[in-house]
Amino acid sequence: MPRLPVHGLYAVTRQRYPDLRRLGREVQAALEGGAAMIQFRDKSNDPEWRLDAARHLKALCEASNTVLIINDDAQLARAAGADGVHLGREDASIAVARNQAGEKLIVGVSCYNDPVQAARAAAGGADYLAFGSMFPSSTKPGAARCTLETLSRMRHLGLPLVAIGGISPENGAPVIGAGADFLAVISGVFEATDIRQAAERYTALWPPKKKGQVHYCPT
């Protein structure tokens, strides 16, 4: 079965890279810095590039025993052999995504700041729930804000929680304290001068994982 690590840095790639070499180099640095999960997020309209890039990242993640999630595209996840897909408000439903990519696919769902949407996603079979923006974000400056209180209340749903939006090593500890199992970060990792060092700073917010400690997805 697909599995999620217990906690950690969820490093989300930037929207577009000039070549596979740079993409691979940056993701490898994040992996070496301890990233627990990688999300391939590419908004281009180039299917060939997206497939090549996703397959390349799958090889890197597989070598480090790290989960690879594809943003928005279950069919790409299946073609690349990725571990899962992340769905937003405008994307396919959980059922459609699993129909496209298989029942064993890890499915994460963006819930923004909406407890009702989170409850629906949990009931619909989501494997993790994502909330944000926790803080002002340079990636999505107009994003709705989610409070620590809202995040904390979502723990009763019994699923791993991902927090995203403006999270830094300096403000990440209270987010984890409120219930976040994972901190999803884009610019804080991939726009850093030293990506590996940046990833290490986020990873240090959690205690060391015990060998073999994972979440097993219920699907």
C-alpha positions in Angstrom: 0.0 0.0 0.0 1.2 3.6 -0.5 2.3 5.1 2.7 3.0 8.6 4.2 5.8 9.4 6.6 4.7 10.4 10.0 5.7 14.0 9.6 8.1 16.3 7.9 8.8 18.8 5.2 6.6 18.6 2.1 8.7 20.3 -0.5 6.6 21.6 -3.5 8.5 22.4 -6.7 8.2 25.8 -8.5 5.9 26.1 -11.4 8.3 25.8 -14.3 12.0 24.8 -14.7 14.2 25.5 -17.8 15.4 21.9 -18.0 15.4 18.5 -16.2 18.9 19.0 -14.9 18.0 22.0 -12.8 14.8 20.5 -11.6 16.5 17.3 -10.6 19.4 19.1 -8.9 17.0 21.2 -6.8 14.8 18.3 -5.8 17.9 16.2 -5.0 19.1 18.9 -2.7 15.7 19.0 -0.9 15.8 15.3 -0.5 19.3 15.4 0.9 18.1 18.0 3.3 15.5 15.6 4.7 12.3 16.4 2.7 9.7 13.8 3.6 7.6 14.3 0.5 8.0 16.0 -2.8 5.1 17.5 -4.9 5.7 18.1 -8.6 3.7 21.2 -9.4 4.0 22.3 -13.0 1.5 24.7 -14.6 2.9 24.5 -18.1 0.9 23.1 -21.0 3.6 20.7 -22.2 2.6 17.1 -21.7 5.9 15.7 -22.9 7.9 17.8 -20.5 5.6 17.1 -17.6 5.9 13.3 -18.1 9.6 13.4 -18.5 10.0 15.6 -15.4 7.6 13.5 -13.3 9.4 10.3 -14.2 12.7 11.9 -13.4 11.5 13.0 -10.0 10.0 9.5 -9.4 13.5 8.0 -9.9 15.0 10.4 -7.5 12.3 9.9 -4.8 12.4 6.2 -5.2 16.1 6.1 -4.6 15.6 8.0 -1.3 12.4 6.1 -0.3 10.5 9.4 -0.5 6.8 9.9 -1.5 6.2 11.7 -4.8 2.9 13.5 -5.2 1.7 15.1 -8.5 -0.3 18.3 -8.4 -3.7 18.3 -10.0 -3.2 15.4 -12.5 -4.0 11.8 -11.6 -3.4 10.6 -15.1 0.2 12.0 -15.0 0.6 10.4 -11.6 -0.3 7.0 -13.1 1.9 7.4 -16.2 4.9 8.5 -14.1 4.4 5.8 -11.4 4.0 8.5 -8.7 2.7 7.7 -5.3 -0.2 10.1 -5.3 -2.0 13.2 -6.5 -3.0 16.5 -4.8 -6.3 17.9 -5.7 -7.5 21.5 -5.4 -11.0 23.1 -5.5 -11.2 23.1 -9.3 -9.7 19.6 -9.8 -11.3 16.2 -10.3 -13.0 14.5 -7.4 -11.3 11.9 -5.2 -13.3 9.1 -6.9 -12.4 10.3 -10.4 -8.7 10.6 -9.5 -8.7 7.1 -8.2 -10.6 5.8 -11.2 -7.9 7.4 -13.4 -4.8 6.3 -11.4 -5.8 3.3 -9.3 -7.3 2.7 -5.9 -3.9 2.6 -4.2 -3.2 6.2 -5.1 -2.5 8.6 -2.2 -5.0 11.5 -2.6 -4.5 14.8 -0.8 -7.0 17.5 -0.9 -6.7 21.3 -0.4 -9.3 22.5 2.1 -8.0 26.1 2.4 -9.8 27.4 5.5 -13.0 25.5 5.1 -13.9 22.9 7.8 -17.0 21.8 5.8 -14.9 21.0 2.7 -12.4 19.2 4.9 -15.1 17.0 6.4 -16.4 16.2 2.9 -12.9 15.3 1.7 -12.4 13.0 4.7 -15.7 11.3 4.2 -14.9 11.0 0.5 -11.7 9.0 1.1 -8.9 11.6 1.2 -5.6 10.4 2.7 -4.5 13.8 3.9 -6.0 17.3 4.2 -4.1 20.5 3.4 -4.9 23.9 4.9 -3.7 27.4 4.2 -2.5 30.0 3.6 -1.3 30.0 7.2 0.7 33.2 6.7 1.0 35.8 3.9 2.5 34.0 0.9 4.6 35.3 -2.0 3.5 32.4 -4.1 -0.2 33.1 -3.7 -0.6 36.6 -2.2 -4.3 36.6 -2.5 -5.0 33.3 -0.9 -7.5 32.9 1.9 -6.0 32.7 5.3 -6.4 29.8 7.7 -5.9 30.3 11.4 -4.1 28.0 13.8 -7.3 27.5 15.6 -9.0 26.1 12.5 -6.1 23.8 11.8 -6.2 22.5 15.4 -10.0 21.8 15.1 -9.4 19.6 12.1 -7.4 17.0 14.0 -10.7 15.4 15.0 -11.1 14.1 11.4 -8.3 11.7 12.1 -6.2 12.3 8.9 -2.7 13.7 8.5 -2.8 17.5 8.2 -0.7 19.6 5.8 -0.2 23.3 6.4 0.9 25.6 3.6 1.5 29.3 2.9 4.2 31.6 4.1 5.7 29.0 6.5 9.3 29.5 7.6 11.6 27.7 10.0 11.0 30.7 12.4 7.1 30.4 12.4 6.7 26.7 11.7 6.8 25.4 15.3 3.4 26.9 16.3 1.9 25.4 13.1 3.2 22.0 14.1 1.9 22.6 17.6 -1.5 23.3 16.2 -1.7 19.9 14.6 0.2 20.1 11.3 1.9 16.8 10.4 3.6 18.3 7.4 4.7 21.8 6.4 4.3 22.3 2.6 6.9 24.8 1.4 7.7 26.2 -2.1 9.8 29.4 -2.0 11.2 28.8 1.5 13.0 25.8 0.0 13.4 26.2 -3.7 14.2 29.9 -3.7 16.8 29.6 -1.0 20.5 30.1 -1.9 21.3 26.7 -0.3 18.3 24.4 -0.9 19.7 21.5 1.2 20.4 23.8 4.1 17.0 25.3 3.9 15.3 21.9 3.9 17.4 20.9 6.9 16.1 23.9 8.9 12.5 22.8 8.3 13.3 19.2 9.0 14.9 20.1 12.3 11.5 21.3 13.6 10.4 17.7 14.2 12.1 15.1 16.4 14.0 12.4 14.5 11.7 9.7 13.0 12.0 6.2 14.3 12.9 3.6 11.7 9.9 2.3 9.8 7.5 4.9 11.3 4.8 5.7 8.7 1.2 6.5 8.2 -0.6 3.8 6.2 -3.2 5.2 4.0 -6.7 3.8 4.6 -7.5 3.3 1.0 
